[in-house]
Amino acid sequence: MLGLAAPVAAAQSYPPELIQRDDRNRERRLPDGRSQTEAMIKEDHKRNLEDLKKMRDLIADVEKDIEKTGGQVVSLDNLKRLEELEKTSKRVRDRMRRY
């Protein structure tokens, strides 16, 4: 019985500010007071818009090149653009799945 009482008595002797709290339920804040989650969502939204614009430009470039060649020749530049388009779309999708 004394073996169990010693840790309890020791925990009671620490000041309350030194006892670790469960901060998982509390929302994290940035130094300027904004919610960290909201800031991350806004930043992801901004990045998604930039990436979507980049994707539109890549698609337009590939479409112009295909129309110019008549679809008979596949250029390495188009393949690289399409790979970049795929990578960018995966980044956007992953960001959107995060929340």
N, C-alpha and C positions, 0 to 999 in steps of 0.2 A: 504494500500500500504506500509505503514511503517512497518507493521507486517511482511511482506515478505522480506523487505530489510535488516532487522537486521540479520537474519541467513546467508544471502549471504555475508554480510559485515564481519561477524565473521569468516566465512570459508576462506575468502581471507586474513585474518590477521594471520592465522597459517602458519608456515614455511612449505614448500613443503614436507619435510621428515616426518612430523607428520600427514599429510593427508593420510588416508588409501587408498591403491591402490587395484585394482582388480588383485590379484596374481593367480587367477584360471588358467589363460592361460599360465602363466610362469611355466616352468618345475622345479620341486623341485630338489635340489642338496644335496648330502651328504657332510659332512665336508671336505672330501678329494677331492671334486669337481666332483665326478661321478654322473651321473643321477640316481635318486632314482628308477625310473621305470626300467631302464636297470639292476640295481643291483638286484632288486626284481625278474626280469625275469631270470637272471642267477642263483640266489639262488633256485628258483622254479625248474629250469631245473636240477640242481644238486640233489635236493630232489626227483624229479621224477625218475631219473636214479637209485638212491638208492632204492626207493620203488619198481621199476620194477625188480631189482635184487632180492629183498626180495620176491616178488611175484613168480618169477621163482623158487626160492628155496622152497617155500611153495608148489607149484604145484608138483615139483619133489618129495618132501617128501610124499605127498598124493599119487602120482602115484606109488611109490615104495611100500607103505603100502598096497594099493589096489591089486597090482600084487602079493604080498606075501600072502595075505589072500584069494585071489581068488574071492574077491568081495562079499563073503557070510556074512561077519561081518563088521559092521560099528563101528569104534572105536570113542570114545569121542575125542581123540587127533586129528583125522582127521576132525571131525566137528569143533573143535576149530581152526584148521589151515585154514579151508575153511571160517570161520567167519572172521579171521584175513585177509585173502586174499580179502574178500569182502570190509572190512573197508579200506584196503590199496588202492584198486582200486578206491573207492569213493574219497579218498583224492587226488589221481592222477588226476582223472576226474575233480574235483573241481578246482584244481590248473590250469589245462589246459583251463578251461572255463573262468578263471579270465581275460584273455587278449584277 
